[in-house]
Every structure is written in C-alpha cells, then in structure tokens.
Amino acid sequence: MARNGSGTYNLPAGNPVVTGTTISSTTTNSTFSDIATALTGSLSADGQTTPTGNLPMGGYKHTNVADATVRAQYASAGQVQDSAFTFLTSPAGTNTITATAALGMSAYVTGQRFFFVAAASNTGAVTLNINAIGAKSVTKNGTTALVSGDIAINAVVQVVYDGTQFQLLNPAAVSSFSAGSTGLTPSTATTGAVTLAGTLAVANGGTNNASLAVTAGGALYTDGSKVVNVGAGTSGQVLTSAGASAPTWSSVGGTLNNIQYFTTAGTSTYTPTTGTNFVIVEVVGGGGGAGYLGSAGGAGGTTSFGALVSATGGVAGSGSGDGTGGAGSSGDFNMNGGAGSSSGTTPYPAIGGSSFYSPVNFGVVSATGSTGLSYGGGARGGSNGTTTYRSGGGGGYARKRITSSFSGVTITIGAGGTAGSGTQAGASGIVIVYEYK
C-alpha cells in the first residue's frame, strides 16, 4: 500500500512473519513489491526523482543551498539580498546603453525592475538594451523622453519596464533649467544645484534693481521700471506722494513746538528749537518819539527777521505835526501803525500812535505827555501851556509764515524813537517767533 497519504509507510498484510513458520513466496513477493513502490515514490539523494506534488517542509528549511544559475532554479537568500537578478553588470554607452542581466534573461516582462551604475552622463534621449534582447526607450514621468543630464555619471540608475519602455525612477535633481522671462540667468550646471545670476523682474516678484539699497526706516516705491528705496525720514515725518515722481518725507504741520520772544533793542541770532520745521514770525517796528517845533523827536527803528519780513518804526512828532505810523513789508499780512494826535494847548486828549501790540496811548494834555506803550507804541505829546508837543506814530506790523532758511537769521529789534526836548520817547519794537513741528 506504500505510504498512507500522511507520509507513513506500513508493511502489507502477512507481515511481520512468525518465527519458525514457512515464509510464503506470495507474501514475500507482495512485500518486496510494496517496498519498491514506496521507494520509487521517495526523493532520491542524487536527484534522479522528480516530485509529483508540493513538498511541505513542516517549518524546516533547505540548507547549504547553491546559487541559482538559470531562471528555473530558486534563488538563495544571498542572491536576493545582493540583488543578483536585478543589478545589471557591464553597463556601457552614453545615450545608447547596453548591460547584462543574470541567469541569461531572454525577454522583457512588464514589472521587471533593474539597477545599474551609469557609465556616463546622458546628453539626450536614451535607450537601454539588456542581454541584446533589444533596445527600449528610457523615459521619465511616463513617456517623456530624457534630456541632457537626467542620468549622471556614476549614479545608480533605477528603471522599471512598463511593457513598452523602461521608466526612469530617479532622474538627476536638475536636468535642465530655464529662467524664462524672469531676467535671471542659470549657470551651466545640469546636476545638483543651479546658480542664478541677474536681477529678478518686478513682474516675477523681484525688484528689477541690481543695486537696491536697503536702509533702516526707509520705504520702497517703484519708478515705473524698478523698485527704489526713498531712504529714511526723521521722527514724526510722513511719506508724501509726488504723483508720478519720487515720494518725499515731510512733517505734519500745525503742532506748536515753542514760542520765542525778542524784545531788546538791537540785534541777535535766531536759533530754532529742536524739531521746528516751519515758523510764523510777527514783527513790530519801534514807536516814534514825541517832539515839537524847536526839538523834533526821533523815528522808531525798523524791526526785521533777516531779509524775510520787516516793519518800519513810527514817525516822530515834530514842528510839522504828529507822526504817522510805520509800515509792515514782505509779510503775508502787513499793517500800518496808528498815527499820533495832539490837540494844541487846550486840555483835550492827546494820542500816541498805536501798534499791533500797543493800545492807543490816550490821555489829557499834560505838560510832559507820556512814553510809548509797549510794544511799538508812539510817545504821547503834551503841552506846557504855550508849546504843543506832537505825538509819535506807532510802529508798523507784519506777519509771515516761513518754511525754510530761517535758522541763524539775524533779528533786529527797532528801538523806540528818541524824545524831543521836554517830551517822551517811543517804545521799542518786538519780534515773536511761533515755532511749529
């Protein structure tokens, strides 16, 4: 009966024989025939028999296995680990590549994967011919033909046969590069990093300016062709548009920074308070002195803020009559001082000429009159009963907004006009500077 289907061999009926009995030829022959059948169904050590079914190993392994040499043999673990069947040897060629596969492979099959070390960097489209089976195109990303540099010399190349061509799995990081219309020029490198040179166009997010300076606090604008840096302004300034021209930094006007007063007759130099961007200046000329026919008074002095704005002093009282007021000039607003007035020897009021900062010098006729009121007021005349003293005119007034060239200006305060004998002098003028940020 040979083996029982589970691999166990049992002797046929009549066995074992009994000692001292006659052994039947029938039993003996049947036993030997059964044993021969069982041996025929067993695997011979020299490989003469061929299995007729699957050979379960029961958790055991074939040991000391030799390497496969043809495709019909199974591989040793070493061959698999060493990629003996997929690593191509003797690769040659630049664009027309040949190589050898193990086990005498004689046909391409969809899904086959191969590796090889490139003998050269490709310069164009590539074909691969393994074991002289036939050249097949090598493509990337599907059916896209390779371009120069997709394969780098000495690089490990991986390809898979898709049934029509070999697809390259690992093209070089940079095979070609075009900067298009960006204004940049790539280096000639076809593998690894590519260096770009030139100036990136504004349309591509660049500045189109090869020498764009960057300063702390500056601002960027475009001049129609490139980005330009307007530089930094000063604290508190704002950037003001100039239409199609370059914008400029300017100060926000209207904030009073300080006020400076100049009241002493003579000259001085104006020094702006820190942060002053423009000034409004008021000037008042000196008041004219009182006088009479025998002794005229002196005219008030001119008050000025450099050559930018000025006001003349009031005219002195004299034998010719009361003095007229001075006049402002070069201002945004100019005004004349008030004229003096006297009333003869009768006890009626006399008036010294007024100025913008001096009220009317009003009073009854007295022997001596009175000095001009500050600032720029004309002296008030008087009478001693026989002689009428004539009043001086008030100083002129001017006001002007000045936006530049005001630092270091010479300020002149017009003195009050001198008094005629027995009369009074006019008041000195004044300069007021309103300083704005």
C-alpha positions in Angstrom: 0.0 0.0 0.0 3.1 2.2 0.0 2.6 5.4 2.1 -0.8 6.0 3.8 -1.3 9.6 2.4 0.2 11.2 5.5 3.7 10.0 4.7 3.7 6.9 7.0 4.7 3.5 5.4 3.1 0.3 6.7 4.1 -3.3 5.6 1.4 -5.1 3.7 -0.7 -7.9 5.2 1.2 -11.1 6.3 3.9 -9.1 7.9 5.7 -9.4 10.1 6.3 -13.2 9.6 6.3 -15.5 12.6 9.5 -17.3 13.6 9.6 -21.0 12.8 6.9 -20.8 10.1 7.3 -21.2 6.4 7.5 -17.9 4.5 5.1 -17.8 1.6 6.5 -16.7 -1.7 3.3 -14.8 -2.3 3.7 -12.8 0.9 7.4 -12.2 0.3 6.9 -11.0 -3.3 4.0 -8.8 -2.3 6.0 -7.2 0.5 9.0 -6.6 -1.8 6.8 -5.1 -4.5 5.1 -2.7 -1.9 8.5 -1.6 -0.6 9.8 -1.0 -4.2 6.7 1.1 -4.9 7.3 3.2 -1.7 11.0 3.7 -2.6 10.0 4.8 -6.1 7.7 7.4 -4.6 10.5 8.8 -2.4 13.0 11.6 -3.4 16.5 10.2 -4.2 19.5 11.9 -2.8 21.2 12.1 -6.2 18.3 14.0 -7.9 17.0 11.1 -10.1 13.4 11.5 -9.0 11.0 14.4 -9.6 8.4 15.4 -7.1 4.8 14.9 -8.3 3.2 17.2 -5.7 4.0 20.0 -3.4 6.7 19.3 -0.8 5.6 20.8 2.6 8.7 21.5 4.8 6.9 21.4 8.1 8.7 24.5 9.3 12.2 23.3 8.2 14.4 24.8 5.6 16.7 23.8 2.8 20.3 24.4 4.0 23.5 24.9 2.1 21.6 25.9 -0.9 23.6 26.7 -4.1 23.1 29.9 -6.0 20.6 29.7 -8.9 22.2 29.8 -12.4 19.1 29.7 -14.6 15.7 31.2 -14.2 14.0 27.9 -13.5 16.0 27.5 -10.2 15.0 29.1 -7.0 17.3 31.7 -5.5 19.4 31.6 -2.4 18.7 34.3 0.2 22.2 35.7 -0.6 21.3 36.2 -4.2 18.1 38.1 -3.3 19.9 40.3 -0.8 22.7 41.0 -3.2 20.3 42.0 -6.0 22.0 39.4 -8.2 19.0 39.2 -10.5 18.2 42.9 -10.8 21.6 44.6 -10.7 22.9 44.9 -14.3 26.6 44.4 -15.0 28.9 45.8 -17.6 26.8 48.9 -18.4 28.2 50.9 -21.3 27.3 53.8 -23.5 26.1 57.4 -23.1 22.7 57.6 -24.8 22.6 54.1 -26.3 23.2 52.0 -23.1 23.8 48.2 -23.1 24.1 46.0 -20.0 23.9 42.4 -18.9 21.4 40.7 -16.6 22.0 37.4 -14.7 20.5 34.0 -15.5 20.6 34.6 -19.2 17.3 36.6 -19.2 15.9 36.4 -22.8 12.8 38.6 -22.7 11.4 41.7 -21.2 8.4 41.3 -18.9 6.1 44.1 -17.5 7.1 44.9 -14.0 10.8 44.0 -14.3 13.0 46.3 -12.2 16.7 46.8 -12.8 19.6 48.9 -11.3 22.9 49.8 -12.8 25.7 52.3 -12.3 25.8 54.8 -15.2 29.0 54.8 -17.3 28.4 58.3 -18.5 26.1 61.3 -18.2 23.5 61.3 -21.0 23.3 64.1 -23.5 19.9 63.4 -24.9 17.2 60.7 -25.4 18.3 57.3 -24.1 17.7 53.6 -24.9 18.6 50.5 -22.9 19.4 47.1 -24.3 19.7 44.2 -21.8 21.3 40.9 -22.9 20.9 42.0 -26.5 17.2 41.4 -26.2 16.5 44.7 -28.0 16.8 48.4 -27.3 13.9 50.1 -25.5 13.5 53.8 -24.8 14.1 55.1 -21.3 11.6 57.7 -20.3 10.6 59.7 -17.2 7.3 60.8 -15.7 5.5 58.4 -18.1 6.5 58.7 -21.7 8.6 61.9 -21.5 12.0 61.4 -23.3 15.1 62.0 -21.2 17.1 65.2 -21.7 20.7 66.0 -21.2 21.8 65.4 -17.6 18.8 63.2 -16.5 21.4 60.4 -16.0 24.6 61.4 -14.1 27.8 59.6 -14.5 28.5 57.0 -11.7 24.9 57.5 -10.4 22.8 54.4 -9.6 20.0 54.3 -12.2 16.7 52.6 -11.4 14.4 51.6 -14.2 11.1 49.6 -14.5 9.8 48.0 -17.7 6.2 49.1 -18.2 5.5 46.8 -21.1 6.6 49.3 -23.7 9.6 51.2 -22.4 11.8 51.5 -19.3 10.7 54.3 -17.0 13.5 56.1 -15.1 12.6 56.3 -11.4 15.3 58.7 -10.3 16.3 61.4 -12.8 19.0 63.7 -11.6 17.8 66.5 -9.3 18.3 69.1 -12.0 18.4 68.0 -15.6 17.8 71.3 -17.3 16.8 74.8 -16.2 15.2 77.8 -17.9 14.7 81.1 -16.1 12.2 82.2 -18.7 11.5 85.9 -18.7 12.5 86.4 -15.1 15.6 88.3 -16.0 17.8 85.7 -14.3 20.5 83.6 -16.0 21.1 80.0 -14.8 24.5 78.5 -14.5 25.5 75.8 -17.0 25.2 73.1 -14.3 22.9 70.2 -15.2 23.2 68.3 -12.0 22.9 69.3 -8.4 22.4 73.0 -7.5 21.9 75.6 -10.2 23.2 79.1 -9.5 21.1 82.0 -10.7 22.5 85.4 -11.6 20.9 88.7 -12.7 18.1 90.8 -11.5 14.6 89.4 -10.9 11.9 91.3 -12.8 9.2 93.2 -10.9 6.5 91.2 -12.7 8.0 88.0 -11.2 8.1 89.4 -7.6 11.6 90.9 -7.8 12.9 94.5 -7.8 14.5 94.8 -11.3 17.1 96.8 -9.5 20.6 95.4 -9.3 21.8 97.9 -6.7 18.8 98.4 -4.4 20.0 99.9 -1.2 18.1 98.9 2.0 18.2 101.4 4.9 16.7 101.2 8.3 13.4 103.1 8.3 13.4 103.5 4.6 10.5 102.9 2.2 10.3 101.3 -1.2 8.4 102.6 -4.2 8.5 101.9 -8.0 9.6 104.4 -10.6 7.8 102.6 -13.4 10.6 100.2 -14.1 12.2 99.1 -10.9 11.9 99.2 -7.1 13.7 102.2 -5.5 14.5 103.0 -1.8 13.4 106.5 -0.8 15.6 106.3 2.3 14.6 107.1 5.9 12.9 110.3 7.1 13.1 111.8 10.5 11.0 111.0 13.5 7.4 112.1 13.1 7.5 112.7 9.3 5.1 111.1 6.9 5.7 109.9 3.3 4.0 112.3 0.9 3.2 111.3 -2.7 4.5 113.4 -5.5 2.3 111.8 -8.2 4.5 110.0 -10.7 7.7 111.4 -9.2 9.5 110.1 -6.2 7.7 110.4 -2.8 9.3 112.6 -0.1 9.3 112.7 3.6 7.5 115.7 5.1 6.5 116.8 8.5 2.9 117.1 9.7 2.3 120.8 10.2 0.2 122.6 12.7 1.7 121.4 16.0 3.1 124.3 18.0 6.6 123.4 19.2 7.6 126.6 21.1 7.3 130.4 21.0 10.3 132.7 21.3 10.1 136.5 22.1 12.7 139.1 21.2 12.1 142.5 22.9 15.5 144.0 23.5 16.5 146.8 21.0 19.5 145.7 18.9 20.4 142.5 17.0 20.5 138.8 17.9 20.7 135.5 16.1 17.7 133.2 15.9 18.3 129.5 16.9 15.2 127.3 16.3 14.0 124.9 19.0 14.8 121.3 18.1 12.1 119.8 16.0 11.0 123.0 14.4 10.0 122.6 10.7 8.5 126.0 10.0 7.9 129.3 11.8 5.3 132.1 11.8 7.0 135.4 12.6 5.5 138.7 13.8 7.5 141.9 13.7 6.6 145.3 15.1 8.6 148.5 14.5 9.6 150.9 17.2 7.3 153.7 18.2 8.1 157.3 17.2 9.2 159.8 19.9 7.3 163.0 20.7 8.7 166.4 19.7 7.8 170.0 18.7 9.0 172.7 16.5 12.1 173.5 18.4 13.1 169.9 19.1 11.8 167.1 17.0 11.7 163.5 18.3 13.4 160.5 16.7 11.7 158.0 14.5 11.2 154.4 15.7 13.7 151.9 14.4 12.9 149.2 11.8 12.3 145.7 13.2 13.2 142.8 11.0 13.6 139.0 10.8 16.6 138.9 8.5 15.6 139.9 5.0 12.4 137.8 5.2 10.0 140.2 6.8 10.2 143.7 8.4 8.3 146.7 9.8 9.4 150.3 9.9 9.2 152.4 13.0 6.7 155.2 13.6 7.5 158.7 12.5 8.4 161.1 15.3 6.3 164.1 16.4 7.9 167.4 15.2 7.1 171.0 14.3 5.5 169.7 11.2 2.9 167.8 13.2 2.1 164.5 14.7 4.0 161.4 13.5 2.4 158.9 11.2 2.6 155.1 11.8 5.3 152.8 10.4 4.5 150.1 7.8 5.0 146.3 7.6 6.5 144.8 4.5 7.2 141.4 2.9 4.7 139.7 5.2 1.7 137.5 4.4 -0.2 140.2 6.3 1.1 143.8 6.6 -0.4 146.7 8.6 0.5 150.3 9.3 0.9 151.7 12.8 -1.5 154.3 14.2 -0.7 158.0 13.8 -0.2 160.2 16.7 -2.6 163.1 17.6 -2.3 166.2 19.6 -4.9 168.9 20.5 -3.0 172.1 20.9 -2.8 173.8 24.3 -6.3 173.2 25.4 -6.9 170.4 27.9 -8.2 167.9 25.3 -6.8 164.4 24.9 -3.6 163.7 23.1 -2.9 160.3 21.5 0.4 158.4 20.9 0.3 156.2 17.8 -0.8 152.6 18.5 0.8 149.4 17.1 -0.4 145.9 16.8 0.8 145.1 20.3 0.3 148.5 21.8 -3.0 150.1 22.6 -3.8 153.8 21.9 -1.7 155.9 24.2 -4.6 158.1 25.3 -4.7 160.9 27.9 -5.5 164.5 28.6 -2.9 167.1 27.6 -0.2 167.3 30.2 3.0 169.2 30.4 5.2 166.3 29.6 3.0 163.7 27.8 3.9 160.0 28.2 6.2 157.4 26.7 5.0 155.0 24.1 3.3 151.8 25.4 5.0 148.5 24.6 5.5 147.3 22.0 6.0 149.8 19.2 3.7 152.5 20.7 4.3 156.1 19.8 5.0 158.7 22.5 2.0 160.8 23.5 2.6 164.5 23.2 1.7 167.2 25.7 1.6 171.0 26.3 3.2 173.4 28.7 0.5 176.0 28.0 2.5 177.8 25.3 4.1 174.9 23.3 2.3 171.9 21.9 4.3 168.7 21.8 3.4 166.4 18.9 2.8 162.7 19.4 4.9 160.0 17.6 3.3 157.4 15.3 3.1 153.6 16.2 5.4 151.0 14.7 4.2 149.0 11.6 3.3 145.3 11.8 3.9 142.3 9.6 3.3 138.6 9.9 4.8 135.8 7.7 4.9 132.0 7.5 8.5 130.9 6.7 9.2 127.2 5.8 12.9 127.3 5.1 16.2 129.2 5.6 15.2 130.6 8.9 17.8 129.1 11.2 20.6 131.5 12.0 18.7 134.6 10.8 19.7 137.9 12.3 16.9 139.5 14.3 16.8 143.3 14.6 14.6 145.0 17.2 13.8 148.6 16.3 14.5 151.0 19.2 11.8 153.4 20.3 12.2 156.9 18.8 14.1 159.4 21.0 12.2 162.2 22.7 12.4 165.8 21.7 13.4 168.2 24.5 10.9 168.0 27.3 8.9 165.2 25.7 8.8 161.4 25.8 10.3 158.5 23.8 8.5 155.8 21.8 8.5 152.1 22.8 10.9 149.5 21.3 9.5 147.0 18.8 9.2 143.2 19.2 9.7 140.0 17.2 7.6 136.9 18.1 8.5 133.6 16.5 5.9 130.8 16.7 7.7 127.5 16.0 5.8 124.6 14.6 6.8 120.9 14.2 
